[in-house]
Amino acid sequence: MGAVKELLKKILPPPVRTFLREIEGLQRLTERQAHLLAEGQDRTIKAVERQAEELARLLGEQNERAESLRRVGDALTEQVKNLHRANEGLTDRLERLEKSQRETLEKLESLRVEVAKGQKTAAVGRETLHAQMQQAEVQRKALSTAVEQARKQSAEGARFASEAVWAETFNNTVNGSAWLKNTAFSPGRWAVGYPVLYVMYRVLNEARPQRILELGLGQSTRMIGQYVATHEGVEHVVVEHDPEWIAFFKNDFALSERTEILQLDREMVPYKEAEAVRVFQGFREALAGKKFDFIFIDAPLGGDMKQYARIDVLRLLPECLNENFVIMIDDAERGGESHTVAEMEKRLREHGILCRRGRYSGKKDCVVLTPEHMGFLTTM
């Protein structure tokens, strides 16, 4: 084909050759356009194919989504059915609950009515009960007072009976005494009782003390004074605060020259937690350096002392005691004297002196403290 074209170029005239060149140009253009068209068609076909593939893929995904949505739809449909069934069950339960609530409200209303009736009855009952309780409280207090009075009367009766027994015991004991000739005592009230008189007689008659200290001038002095007057070598000191009572006593009862009455005024002093305790003024100085076998304590006045009472001798222990000693404290049933006795025992223990204690009870109590080897005087 090419050789023919070359031959024609040589034999044809120039216009024809120009025309042929144009034709060739057009032909080449047409071929190029055809080539480009073919390439474009190929690209278009490939793009269409790719689009078709993409559409097929998308269609597949849409199918999968549709299937998934279908399954989800089926699941939701099943859940809706379940919810419907559950709703039907809840509706039934709600109806039953509403019915039960109505019944409960009816019962509550009935109960409220009954309670209202009961409250009215209870109000009346409470008033009646309150009145009965008040009456019972009055009766209880009256009974308690009566019981307390009976208890006190019983205790007082027991003390009176005990006092009577001690009086009989004392009179029998001193009958025919070698030294106690005047037995006309006036025990009771502020004076000592028969338990004191009995124990004092036994102490004087059997322990035979030589140095005697007596706090409080009175009935006990009548006995100790007779003992002193009939026993040689005995010394007797009586501490008393009232000069008029001292003068009256001396006029009524003769004392031996071996009995010394020491008149000391009284004062209030602190002791431990007690702010004020009544004592004899100058007691320590007046009796400094003296030792005693027998100490009887019935003064100063101690009935109004609640914490400690009659602590004069306590503050001299144990320096004021001989080896064989007896201490007697009257009114030991009272709190003040009782605490003083406990302090005495403690003070003696702190100095290595072990004591025995005896209590003798009548209308009043007296306590006896002795060293252990003289313990028989605490059990007479």
Secondary structure by P-SEA (a helix, b strand, c coil): caaaaaaaaaaccaaaaaaaaaaaaaaaaaaaaaaaaaaaaaaaaaaaaaaaaaaaaaaaaaaaaaaaaaaaaaaaaaaaaaaaaaaaaaaaaaaaaaaaaaaaaaaaaaaaaaaaaaaaaaaaaaaaaaaaaaaaaaaaaaaaaaaaaaaaaaaaaaaaaaaaaaaaaaaaaacccccccccccccccccccaaaaaaaaaaaacccccbbbbccccaaaaaaaaaaaacccbbbbbbbccaaaaaaaaaaccccccbbbbbbbbbbbbcccccbbbbbcccccccccccccbbbbcccccccccccccccccccccccccccbbbbbcccccaaaaaaaaaaaaaaaaacccbbbbbbbccbbbbbbbcccccccccc
